[in-house]
Amino acid sequence: MLYTIDNGVLSLTVNSRGGCMTSLKYLAENEERLWQGGPAWKSQDVVIFPVIGHAGEFVAKGQTFRPRSHGVARYAEFTLAEKTDSAVTLALESDENTLKEYPYGFFFSITYTLTGNTVEVRYSVRSKEGKMPFYVGGHPGMKAPGGATVIEFENTENPVRYPVNSDTGIPVQNLKSFKASKEFFAECATLQLGSLSGGKIYSLTQDGYRYTYQSDCPLFAFWTNPEDGDYMCVEPWWGINDYPTAPREITLKPFMNFTDEKGSTFSYRLSIDKV
């Protein structure tokens, strides 16, 4: 089921299948700004929970599990919990299917709220019983001709870069901007940056749009298919891509989050401007 909200500046459609965004229109120009899928990447957005990336086997509660890419949420059917003119909340509860891949009972919800030219995405994660480990994050693919943008940072950053095959951080000094292109990602696959200041991140497209991201997440990932596709993904992650030498025990993985019956929330904001 598709649900649409519209505040006169942005129009957002979300899909109960996977809980993800499937359309994000900038109404002043009547332009769709969310990638609509294609051979280069069939998705438009992915709700990441409770693992990140093409994760290998992990051990939880003494059993071994092999998850699908980015976890169980993207393959599940959410229910509509609440909808107003400017916000919509989709909910997912663990069941016999999720327990086959992730042996924890949970309540998970996503609230999308439109305010001006900004969509806020808020994830709520709550355990049914006891301490629960998980990753969570977003994966919006925003339209970018040529699959290229200039990434600029509000603050001069001194981040830690994490190669996709290791959690051994590489310090980066005085980072203010970089060109994100097909050639760039052919070399680095996915760029993972941690220890950012929390300032805004701008993604400037060749057709004159600026996407602004802001979150207190511990790591941002940057990615596009290096061969094809007119999109760029700037992804707020509470976690990190799995890698071959990571601990198999899920509770020992780096950047792991834990929650209980009280629950936890995580959020990011994405704004669209024509400049």
Backbone as CSV, one residue per row, in Angstrom:
resi,resn,N_x,N_y,N_z,CA_x,CA_y,CA_z,C_x,C_y,C_z
1,MET,0.844,-1.188,0.000,0.000,0.000,0.000,0.891,1.254,0.000
2,LEU,0.483,2.247,-0.801,1.206,3.504,-0.865,0.437,4.572,-0.089
3,TYR,1.177,5.410,0.640,0.583,6.504,1.403,1.306,7.797,1.042
4,THR,0.551,8.847,0.746,1.132,10.116,0.317,0.752,11.231,1.279
5,ILE,1.727,12.067,1.599,1.498,13.293,2.354,2.067,14.451,1.545
6,ASP,1.505,15.663,1.746,1.840,16.803,0.896,1.664,18.068,1.736
7,ASN,2.718,18.877,1.840,2.599,20.117,2.616,2.671,21.362,1.733
8,GLY,2.520,21.184,0.421,2.573,22.311,-0.501,3.969,22.640,-0.991
9,VAL,4.985,22.114,-0.324,6.381,22.297,-0.733,6.952,20.980,-1.231
10,LEU,6.706,19.938,-0.461,7.130,18.585,-0.831,5.921,17.660,-0.841
11,SER,5.987,16.669,-1.706,5.027,15.570,-1.692,5.820,14.285,-1.498
12,LEU,5.433,13.506,-0.490,6.161,12.296,-0.150,5.219,11.104,-0.195
13,THR,5.661,10.047,-0.878,4.924,8.790,-0.883,5.798,7.710,-0.275
14,VAL,5.223,6.950,0.645,5.939,5.843,1.278,5.191,4.554,0.986
15,ASN,5.923,3.459,1.041,5.393,2.150,0.682,5.345,1.263,1.918
16,SER,4.198,0.662,2.176,4.103,-0.242,3.327,5.008,-1.457,3.148
17,ARG,5.314,-1.799,1.891,6.259,-2.889,1.633,7.664,-2.350,1.829
18,GLY,8.292,-2.704,2.917,9.623,-2.215,3.232,9.653,-0.916,4.008
19,GLY,8.512,-0.237,4.127,8.447,0.989,4.917,9.206,2.162,4.346
20,CYS,9.583,2.110,3.069,10.532,3.079,2.509,9.829,4.191,1.738
21,MET,10.591,5.254,1.464,10.147,6.298,0.560,10.170,5.754,-0.866
22,THR,9.143,6.104,-1.630,9.111,5.683,-3.028,8.931,6.861,-3.980
23,SER,8.631,8.050,-3.438,8.549,9.273,-4.227,8.762,10.458,-3.303
24,LEU,9.545,11.444,-3.772,9.750,12.683,-3.030,9.828,13.805,-4.055
25,LYS,8.731,14.543,-4.191,8.623,15.574,-5.225,8.837,16.965,-4.638
26,TYR,9.597,17.768,-5.394,9.800,19.181,-5.070,8.764,19.946,-5.878
27,LEU,7.710,20.439,-5.204,6.520,20.894,-5.899,6.705,22.222,-6.625
28,ALA,7.615,23.084,-6.187,7.821,24.367,-6.868,8.245,24.157,-8.314
29,GLU,8.968,23.065,-8.573,9.413,22.730,-9.934,8.657,21.522,-10.489
30,ASN,7.741,20.981,-9.672,6.993,19.777,-10.040,7.941,18.676,-10.514
31,GLU,8.998,18.453,-9.724,10.027,17.483,-10.097,10.139,16.366,-9.069
32,GLU,10.185,15.151,-9.566,10.504,13.996,-8.742,11.999,14.015,-8.454
33,ARG,12.380,13.957,-7.174,13.798,14.028,-6.823,14.310,12.732,-6.207
34,LEU,13.456,11.760,-6.038,13.908,10.461,-5.558,14.130,9.554,-6.774
35,TRP,15.269,8.878,-6.801,15.553,7.916,-7.856,14.403,6.918,-7.943
36,GLN,13.965,6.634,-9.170,12.805,5.776,-9.350,13.139,4.335,-9.719
37,GLY,14.405,3.996,-9.583,14.802,2.617,-9.800,15.164,2.330,-11.237
38,GLY,16.000,1.324,-11.441,16.436,0.933,-12.767,17.454,-0.172,-12.653
39,PRO,18.035,-0.588,-13.781,19.001,-1.685,-13.755,20.184,-1.439,-12.817
40,ALA,20.605,-0.167,-12.681,21.752,0.143,-11.830,21.450,-0.096,-10.355
41,TRP,20.208,0.137,-9.964,19.764,-0.068,-8.577,18.249,-0.067,-8.602
42,LYS,17.636,-1.160,-8.248,16.200,-1.310,-8.399,15.416,-0.571,-7.324
43,SER,16.065,-0.215,-6.214,15.371,0.447,-5.115,15.340,1.960,-5.317
44,GLN,14.557,2.624,-4.478,14.582,4.087,-4.364,15.150,4.512,-3.016
45,ASP,14.907,3.689,-2.026,15.272,3.957,-0.642,15.218,2.606,0.055
46,VAL,15.986,2.445,1.113,15.952,1.204,1.886,15.898,1.553,3.370
47,VAL,15.002,0.916,4.095,15.003,0.998,5.551,15.907,-0.114,6.060
48,ILE,16.986,0.263,6.726,18.012,-0.682,7.163,17.759,-1.079,8.624
49,PHE,17.529,-2.355,8.852,17.313,-2.874,10.203,17.206,-4.389,10.120
50,PRO,17.900,-5.166,10.948,18.817,-4.796,12.020,20.293,-4.996,11.676
51,VAL,20.607,-5.255,10.383,22.002,-5.360,9.945,22.211,-4.395,8.800
52,ILE,23.480,-4.091,8.513,23.820,-3.176,7.439,24.644,-3.898,6.391
53,GLY,24.268,-3.694,5.139,25.053,-4.220,4.037,24.791,-5.687,3.770
54,HIS,25.649,-6.254,2.935,25.564,-7.677,2.600,26.294,-8.452,3.703
55,ALA,25.648,-8.527,4.848,26.288,-9.067,6.043,26.474,-10.576,5.930
56,GLY,27.547,-11.044,6.517,27.795,-12.479,6.584,27.035,-13.104,7.732
57,GLU,27.313,-14.342,7.985,26.666,-15.028,9.092,26.984,-14.337,10.415
58,PHE,25.996,-14.318,11.317,26.255,-13.816,12.663,25.680,-14.801,13.671
59,VAL,26.188,-14.704,14.876,25.754,-15.574,15.958,24.965,-14.754,16.967
60,ALA,23.794,-15.228,17.331,22.951,-14.565,18.328,22.229,-15.635,19.127
61,LYS,22.249,-15.497,20.432,21.609,-16.459,21.329,22.099,-17.876,21.069
62,GLY,23.384,-17.978,20.705,23.992,-19.278,20.501,23.675,-19.941,19.179
63,GLN,22.939,-19.255,18.296,22.591,-19.813,16.997,23.221,-18.976,15.881
64,THR,23.395,-19.593,14.724,23.974,-18.912,13.578,22.872,-18.521,12.595
65,PHE,22.945,-17.277,12.111,21.937,-16.747,11.197,22.631,-16.141,9.974
66,ARG,21.998,-16.231,8.830,22.499,-15.604,7.613,21.446,-14.605,7.130
67,PRO,21.654,-13.336,7.356,20.648,-12.337,7.008,20.671,-11.977,5.525
68,ARG,19.558,-11.437,5.062,19.522,-10.851,3.739,20.076,-9.419,3.798
69,SER,20.367,-8.866,2.630,20.974,-7.534,2.542,20.174,-6.500,3.329
70,HIS,20.843,-5.816,4.237,20.288,-4.728,5.054,19.215,-5.187,6.039
71,GLY,19.038,-6.483,6.226,18.174,-6.941,7.305,16.761,-7.277,6.899
72,VAL,15.869,-7.342,7.874,14.519,-7.861,7.648,13.507,-6.792,7.251
73,ALA,13.718,-5.536,7.639,12.686,-4.516,7.439,12.375,-4.292,5.965
74,ARG,13.393,-4.278,5.107,13.176,-3.930,3.701,12.320,-4.958,2.972
75,TYR,12.186,-6.160,3.524,11.406,-7.218,2.877,10.041,-7.422,3.531
76,ALA,9.757,-6.675,4.579,8.556,-6.912,5.380,7.415,-5.979,4.984
77,GLU,6.214,-6.369,5.361,5.033,-5.547,5.146,4.709,-4.802,6.439
78,PHE,4.794,-3.462,6.381,4.467,-2.615,7.522,2.965,-2.342,7.549
79,THR,2.487,-1.937,8.709,1.099,-1.502,8.836,1.062,0.004,9.070
80,LEU,-0.034,0.620,8.690,-0.205,2.050,8.921,-0.602,2.270,10.376
81,ALA,0.241,2.987,11.106,-0.049,3.266,12.515,-0.761,4.602,12.697
82,GLU,-0.380,5.595,11.883,-0.990,6.926,12.001,-0.700,7.725,10.741
83,LYS,-1.620,8.578,10.351,-1.420,9.440,9.190,-2.149,10.753,9.401
84,THR,-1.442,11.873,9.188,-2.027,13.206,9.196,-1.691,13.863,7.860
85,ASP,-2.021,15.140,7.721,-1.711,15.836,6.471,-0.210,15.927,6.225
86,SER,0.593,15.963,7.296,2.028,16.210,7.124,2.915,15.116,7.690
87,ALA,2.330,14.030,8.191,3.145,12.965,8.787,2.469,11.619,8.606
88,VAL,3.310,10.596,8.510,2.799,9.233,8.406,3.732,8.309,9.172
89,THR,3.157,7.372,9.932,3.929,6.413,10.703,3.570,4.999,10.266
90,LEU,4.613,4.233,9.932,4.459,2.832,9.568,5.094,1.969,10.650
91,ALA,4.470,0.836,10.960,4.922,0.006,12.072,5.149,-1.437,11.628
92,LEU,6.131,-2.059,12.285,6.469,-3.455,12.023,6.714,-4.146,13.356
93,GLU,6.127,-5.328,13.510,6.348,-6.132,14.710,6.983,-7.455,14.301
94,SER,7.918,-7.920,15.106,8.553,-9.207,14.822,7.506,-10.303,14.724
95,ASP,7.808,-11.292,13.871,6.910,-12.433,13.715,7.752,-13.667,13.401
96,GLU,7.088,-14.747,13.045,7.819,-15.992,12.804,8.804,-15.870,11.639
97,ASN,8.526,-14.985,10.692,9.437,-14.809,9.564,10.678,-14.025,9.965
98,THR,10.517,-12.937,10.711,11.686,-12.153,11.125,12.550,-12.945,12.091
99,LEU,11.925,-13.766,12.922,12.684,-14.529,13.918,13.597,-15.578,13.281
100,LYS,13.305,-15.951,12.035,14.167,-16.902,11.336,15.509,-16.264,10.958
101,GLU,15.536,-14.934,10.861,16.746,-14.231,10.453,17.358,-13.391,11.568
102,TYR,16.555,-13.097,12.592,16.989,-12.211,13.677,16.184,-12.603,14.912
103,PRO,16.799,-13.283,15.881,16.039,-13.970,16.929,15.635,-13.091,18.113
104,TYR,15.179,-11.897,17.831,14.757,-10.985,18.890,13.360,-10.463,18.576
105,GLY,12.530,-10.431,19.600,11.213,-9.842,19.445,11.305,-8.329,19.528
106,PHE,10.646,-7.627,18.590,10.796,-6.175,18.541,9.521,-5.500,18.060
107,PHE,9.429,-4.219,18.382,8.489,-3.283,17.772,9.333,-2.225,17.068
108,PHE,9.065,-1.990,15.794,9.860,-1.055,14.999,8.899,-0.151,14.232
109,SER,9.157,1.141,14.246,8.300,2.050,13.484,9.129,3.152,12.846
110,ILE,8.571,3.715,11.785,9.200,4.826,11.065,8.158,5.920,10.925
111,THR,8.532,7.145,11.306,7.656,8.296,11.127,8.316,9.261,10.151
112,TYR,7.586,9.605,9.100,8.020,10.592,8.118,7.206,11.863,8.343
113,THR,7.894,12.985,8.542,7.222,14.254,8.808,7.729,15.314,7.847
114,LEU,6.816,16.024,7.199,7.171,17.119,6.298,7.034,18.448,7.022
115,THR,8.099,19.264,6.952,8.084,20.627,7.484,8.808,21.507,6.472
116,GLY,8.076,22.361,5.785,8.704,23.187,4.745,9.321,22.296,3.679
117,ASN,10.598,22.549,3.379,11.285,21.771,2.344,12.061,20.589,2.923
118,THR,11.674,20.144,4.115,12.419,19.098,4.840,11.531,17.913,5.178
119,VAL,12.079,16.727,4.995,11.442,15.520,5.518,12.315,14.998,6.648
120,GLU,11.699,14.798,7.807,12.387,14.167,8.931,11.972,12.710,8.976
121,VAL,12.965,11.847,9.098,12.735,10.410,9.193,13.164,9.971,10.583
122,ARG,12.221,9.401,11.319,12.502,8.987,12.705,12.203,7.496,12.862
123,TYR,13.201,6.753,13.343,13.059,5.329,13.604,12.880,5.122,15.111
124,SER,11.946,4.279,15.471,11.751,3.888,16.866,11.929,2.384,16.966
125,VAL,12.780,1.960,17.901,13.098,0.545,18.068,12.865,0.177,19.528
126,ARG,12.080,-0.877,19.750,11.786,-1.298,21.126,11.827,-2.817,21.205
127,SER,12.453,-3.312,22.231,12.531,-4.754,22.460,11.262,-5.252,23.137
128,LYS,10.870,-6.458,22.794,9.743,-7.071,23.488,10.164,-7.629,24.839
129,GLU,11.424,-8.041,24.918,11.883,-8.643,26.168,13.401,-8.585,26.244
130,GLY,13.923,-7.772,27.166,15.352,-7.762,27.438,16.174,-6.938,26.460
131,LYS,17.455,-7.028,26.638,18.414,-6.252,25.863,18.516,-6.787,24.438
132,MET,18.473,-5.876,23.469,18.429,-6.279,22.060,19.461,-5.501,21.249
133,PRO,20.362,-6.190,20.513,21.353,-5.523,19.673,20.815,-5.317,18.253
134,PHE,21.233,-4.215,17.622,20.751,-3.964,16.260,21.525,-2.802,15.639
135,TYR,21.489,-2.770,14.319,21.868,-1.603,13.530,20.588,-1.031,12.925
136,VAL,20.638,0.254,12.562,19.500,0.877,11.892,20.040,2.020,11.039
137,GLY,19.312,2.368,9.984,19.769,3.477,9.160,18.911,3.680,7.931
138,GLY,19.255,4.735,7.195,18.537,5.098,5.984,19.402,4.940,4.751
139,HIS,18.740,4.930,3.582,19.435,4.683,2.324,18.704,5.403,1.181
140,PRO,18.404,6.715,1.327,17.673,7.400,0.262,18.556,7.623,-0.962
141,GLY,18.025,7.290,-2.128,18.741,7.524,-3.381,18.161,8.749,-4.068
142,MET,18.888,9.848,-4.046,18.387,11.103,-4.597,18.894,11.310,-6.021
143,LYS,18.025,11.832,-6.858,18.378,12.030,-8.261,19.596,12.939,-8.396
144,ALA,20.514,12.505,-9.260,21.743,13.250,-9.516,22.218,12.892,-10.917
145,PRO,22.059,13.792,-11.900,22.480,13.480,-13.268,23.932,13.011,-13.320
146,GLY,24.145,11.923,-14.058,25.486,11.371,-14.162,25.930,10.609,-12.936
147,GLY,25.049,10.498,-11.941,25.433,9.836,-10.697,26.570,10.543,-10.007
148,ALA,26.574,11.882,-10.104,27.687,12.669,-9.561,27.150,13.878,-8.811
149,THR,27.737,14.168,-7.662,27.457,15.398,-6.926,28.746,15.899,-6.296
150,VAL,28.712,17.144,-5.851,29.764,17.668,-4.992,29.250,17.588,-3.561
151,ILE,29.997,16.925,-2.705,29.647,16.825,-1.291,30.392,17.912,-0.532
152,GLU,29.647,18.741,0.180,30.242,19.800,0.997,29.789,19.641,2.440
153,PHE,30.653,20.024,3.366,30.363,19.943,4.794,30.222,21.342,5.373
154,GLU,29.227,21.518,6.214,29.028,22.810,6.878,30.254,23.184,7.695
155,ASN,30.817,22.205,8.383,32.014,22.412,9.205,33.204,21.729,8.555
156,THR,34.381,22.252,8.784,35.584,21.539,8.364,35.720,20.307,9.246
157,GLU,35.721,19.136,8.626,35.660,17.885,9.358,37.027,17.206,9.432
158,ASN,37.201,16.445,10.495,38.375,15.585,10.671,37.866,14.171,10.958
159,PRO,37.240,13.574,9.954,36.558,12.297,10.192,37.510,11.109,10.190
160,VAL,36.941,9.964,10.479,37.627,8.688,10.344,36.965,7.944,9.191
161,ARG,37.777,7.536,8.236,37.260,6.760,7.108,37.412,5.274,7.415
162,TYR,36.321,4.529,7.205,36.330,3.090,7.431,36.191,2.372,6.084
163,PRO,37.254,1.740,5.577,37.128,0.950,4.346,36.065,-0.127,4.516
164,VAL,35.404,-0.495,3.414,34.275,-1.414,3.527,34.688,-2.818,3.970
165,ASN,35.964,-3.151,3.883,36.396,-4.503,4.262,37.071,-4.545,5.624
166,SER,36.939,-3.458,6.425,37.630,-3.408,7.709,37.023,-2.318,8.577
167,ASP,37.179,-2.459,9.914,36.778,-1.364,10.796,37.986,-0.582,11.286
168,THR,39.140,-0.814,10.677,40.337,-0.055,11.032,40.232,1.331,10.431
169,GLY,40.059,2.311,11.272,39.816,3.661,10.799,41.058,4.338,10.264
170,ILE,40.863,5.169,9.241,41.932,5.970,8.653,41.586,7.437,8.886
171,PRO,42.343,8.153,9.709,42.035,9.564,9.961,42.156,10.407,8.694
172,VAL,41.215,11.315,8.521,41.222,12.261,7.406,41.214,13.666,7.999
173,GLN,42.097,14.514,7.516,42.244,15.841,8.098,41.657,16.919,7.178
174,ASN,40.990,17.891,7.798,40.559,19.126,7.134,39.733,18.855,5.875
175,LEU,38.701,18.051,6.037,37.821,17.721,4.920,36.681,18.733,4.860
176,LYS,36.600,19.452,3.766,35.539,20.432,3.573,34.620,20.052,2.421
177,SER,35.150,19.357,1.409,34.328,18.931,0.279,35.060,17.861,-0.516
178,PHE,34.307,17.136,-1.346,34.911,16.217,-2.299,33.919,15.974,-3.432
179,LYS,34.431,15.548,-4.567,33.602,15.245,-5.724,33.224,13.769,-5.690
180,ALA,31.941,13.507,-5.587,31.437,12.140,-5.584,30.997,11.803,-7.005
181,SER,31.666,10.846,-7.620,31.425,10.533,-9.019,31.501,9.019,-9.228
182,LYS,31.147,8.572,-10.442,31.265,7.162,-10.772,32.716,6.697,-10.622
183,GLU,33.649,7.523,-11.072,35.059,7.169,-10.983,35.498,7.047,-9.528
184,PHE,35.014,7.940,-8.694,35.354,7.916,-7.271,34.901,6.607,-6.629
185,PHE,33.657,6.199,-6.914,33.128,4.993,-6.271,33.628,3.716,-6.920
186,ALA,34.135,3.805,-8.143,34.794,2.637,-8.732,36.036,2.265,-7.948
187,GLU,36.639,3.253,-7.283,37.850,3.016,-6.497,37.547,2.642,-5.054
188,CYS,36.573,3.317,-4.438,36.381,3.109,-2.995,35.130,2.314,-2.653
189,ALA,34.329,1.927,-3.653,33.082,1.179,-3.424,32.099,2.029,-2.618
190,THR,32.098,1.926,-1.319,31.264,2.760,-0.452,32.176,3.550,0.476
191,LEU,31.942,4.857,0.564,32.721,5.691,1.483,31.978,5.768,2.811
192,GLN,32.635,5.324,3.880,32.065,5.373,5.223,32.870,6.347,6.073
193,LEU,32.210,7.371,6.588,32.888,8.382,7.400,32.256,8.434,8.781
194,GLY,33.077,8.261,9.803,32.640,8.388,11.180,33.284,9.573,11.860
195,SER,32.892,9.834,13.095,33.447,10.922,13.911,33.227,12.285,13.262
196,LEU,32.070,12.466,12.608,31.710,13.770,12.061,31.151,14.657,13.170
197,SER,31.101,15.945,12.903,30.743,16.914,13.939,29.250,17.016,14.206
198,GLY,28.434,16.478,13.314,26.996,16.659,13.431,26.483,17.825,12.626
199,GLY,27.381,18.529,11.937,26.981,19.631,11.072,26.295,19.132,9.812
200,LYS,25.772,20.061,9.044,25.043,19.708,7.834,25.992,19.187,6.752
201,ILE,25.450,18.270,5.943,26.156,17.749,4.781,25.332,18.114,3.556
202,TYR,25.983,18.730,2.562,25.302,19.162,1.352,25.730,18.288,0.179
203,SER,24.759,17.933,-0.655,25.029,17.199,-1.881,24.496,18.049,-3.028
204,LEU,25.400,18.577,-3.864,25.056,19.536,-4.916,25.061,18.836,-6.264
205,THR,23.929,18.867,-6.953,23.788,18.147,-8.207,24.120,19.026,-9.410
206,GLN,24.338,18.388,-10.544,24.662,19.111,-11.764,23.458,19.831,-12.361
207,ASP,22.243,19.488,-11.915,21.062,20.192,-12.420,20.525,21.213,-11.425
208,GLY,21.387,21.645,-10.508,21.063,22.800,-9.686,20.274,22.550,-8.425
209,TYR,20.301,21.343,-7.897,19.636,21.060,-6.631,20.664,20.874,-5.519
210,ARG,20.230,21.218,-4.323,21.042,20.973,-3.130,20.218,20.131,-2.161
211,TYR,20.768,18.975,-1.805,20.188,18.135,-0.767,20.988,18.356,0.504
212,THR,20.308,18.612,1.603,20.966,18.863,2.882,20.573,17.769,3.866
213,TYR,21.584,17.147,4.464,21.377,16.060,5.422,21.908,16.499,6.785
214,GLN,21.192,16.143,7.817,21.696,16.411,9.166,21.216,15.329,10.120
215,SER,22.160,14.830,10.934,21.850,13.784,11.901,22.994,13.667,12.897
216,ASP,22.677,13.121,14.059,23.719,12.833,15.045,24.203,11.391,14.931
217,CYS,23.915,10.733,13.812,24.345,9.344,13.631,25.867,9.246,13.693
218,PRO,26.406,8.100,14.117,27.857,7.966,14.259,28.601,7.793,12.942
219,LEU,27.857,7.516,11.855,28.542,7.245,10.593,27.621,7.594,9.425
220,PHE,28.186,8.278,8.418,27.494,8.509,7.156,28.183,7.695,6.071
221,ALA,27.381,7.072,5.211,27.916,6.347,4.058,27.507,7.080,2.784
222,PHE,28.380,7.022,1.778,28.144,7.666,0.491,28.317,6.599,-0.587
223,TRP,27.344,6.528,-1.528,27.411,5.439,-2.506,26.569,5.748,-3.731
224,THR,27.046,5.305,-4.884,26.248,5.136,-6.083,26.838,3.973,-6.866
225,ASN,26.041,3.387,-7.745,26.569,2.343,-8.610,27.632,2.957,-9.518
226,PRO,28.858,2.445,-9.521,29.927,3.076,-10.293,29.780,2.936,-11.803
227,GLU,28.845,2.118,-12.255,28.707,1.869,-13.686,27.543,2.619,-14.323
228,ASP,26.454,2.831,-13.578,25.270,3.435,-14.197,24.340,3.943,-13.106
229,GLY,23.382,4.772,-13.503,22.368,5.257,-12.572,22.551,6.708,-12.202
230,ASP,21.487,7.520,-12.375,21.547,8.954,-12.079,21.069,9.229,-10.661
231,TYR,21.820,8.781,-9.694,21.441,8.979,-8.295,22.688,8.992,-7.412
232,MET,22.519,9.558,-6.224,23.561,9.549,-5.206,22.903,9.248,-3.868
233,CYS,23.506,8.362,-3.098,23.001,8.010,-1.776,23.917,8.594,-0.703
234,VAL,23.337,9.378,0.173,24.010,9.844,1.388,23.214,9.228,2.536
235,GLU,23.856,8.313,3.280,23.124,7.406,4.148,23.517,7.565,5.621
236,PRO,22.568,7.962,6.460,22.836,8.030,7.905,22.733,6.651,8.526
237,TRP,23.820,6.224,9.156,23.871,4.871,9.719,24.178,4.898,11.213
238,TRP,23.409,4.126,11.949,23.728,3.807,13.339,24.255,2.377,13.316
239,GLY,25.479,2.238,12.833,26.089,0.944,12.605,27.113,1.060,11.502
240,ILE,27.598,-0.068,11.026,28.622,-0.077,9.986,28.437,-1.320,9.121
241,ASN,28.878,-1.201,7.869,28.815,-2.325,6.944,29.587,-3.519,7.522
242,ASP,29.018,-4.696,7.404,29.714,-5.882,7.877,30.963,-6.125,7.035
243,TYR,31.963,-6.783,7.619,33.218,-7.041,6.914,33.755,-8.388,7.380
244,PRO,34.644,-9.001,6.583,35.019,-10.400,6.822,35.598,-10.700,8.198
245,THR,36.364,-9.770,8.769,37.009,-10.055,10.047,36.222,-9.532,11.248
246,ALA,35.015,-9.049,11.028,34.197,-8.578,12.148,33.818,-9.743,13.050
247,PRO,33.612,-9.500,14.331,33.150,-10.577,15.201,31.848,-11.167,14.681
248,ARG,31.711,-12.470,14.763,30.459,-13.093,14.326,29.366,-12.944,15.382
249,GLU,29.756,-12.861,16.637,28.785,-12.641,17.714,28.214,-11.231,17.556
250,ILE,26.895,-11.142,17.402,26.278,-9.869,17.059,26.495,-8.798,18.128
251,THR,26.534,-9.192,19.383,26.677,-8.198,20.451,28.071,-7.580,20.498
252,LEU,29.041,-8.194,19.811,30.420,-7.703,19.834,30.777,-6.875,18.610
253,LYS,29.855,-6.722,17.683,30.160,-5.982,16.468,30.330,-4.492,16.759
254,PRO,31.216,-3.812,16.013,31.455,-2.388,16.264,30.228,-1.539,15.940
255,PHE,30.078,-0.430,16.651,28.972,0.515,16.468,27.619,-0.110,16.808
256,MET,27.607,-1.200,17.559,26.348,-1.864,17.862,25.494,-1.005,18.803
257,ASN,24.188,-0.977,18.533,23.223,-0.311,19.407,22.514,-1.369,20.249
258,PHE,22.042,-0.948,21.413,21.272,-1.842,22.278,20.056,-1.082,22.799
259,THR,18.939,-1.761,22.871,17.760,-1.165,23.476,17.049,-2.222,24.311
260,ASP,16.002,-1.789,25.005,15.224,-2.699,25.847,13.746,-2.360,25.692
261,GLU,12.946,-2.701,26.692,11.503,-2.461,26.591,11.144,-0.979,26.585
262,LYS,12.059,-0.126,27.029,11.798,1.318,27.005,11.938,1.900,25.603
263,GLY,12.757,1.288,24.771,12.896,1.710,23.386,13.898,2.829,23.172
264,SER,14.247,3.047,21.909,15.203,4.073,21.500,14.730,4.686,20.188
265,THR,15.135,5.943,19.943,14.771,6.615,18.702,16.014,7.169,18.012
266,PHE,15.940,7.273,16.689,17.042,7.731,15.849,16.423,8.529,14.702
267,SER,17.072,9.601,14.270,16.440,10.403,13.223,17.459,11.112,12.355
268,TYR,17.014,11.448,11.155,17.783,12.322,10.275,16.828,13.227,9.521
269,ARG,17.356,14.332,8.998,16.573,15.296,8.220,17.189,15.441,6.841
270,LEU,16.334,15.512,5.832,16.743,15.685,4.441,15.944,16.842,3.862
271,SER,16.652,17.867,3.391,16.011,19.051,2.810,16.356,19.169,1.332
272,ILE,15.453,19.746,0.548,15.649,19.930,-0.884,15.504,21.410,-1.228
273,ASP,16.508,21.937,-1.946,16.462,23.311,-2.445,16.858,23.338,-3.918
274,LYS,16.249,24.249,-4.670,16.717,24.552,-6.012,17.572,25.796,-5.894
275,VAL,18.867,25.688,-6.303,19.807,26.798,-6.087,20.299,27.363,-7.415
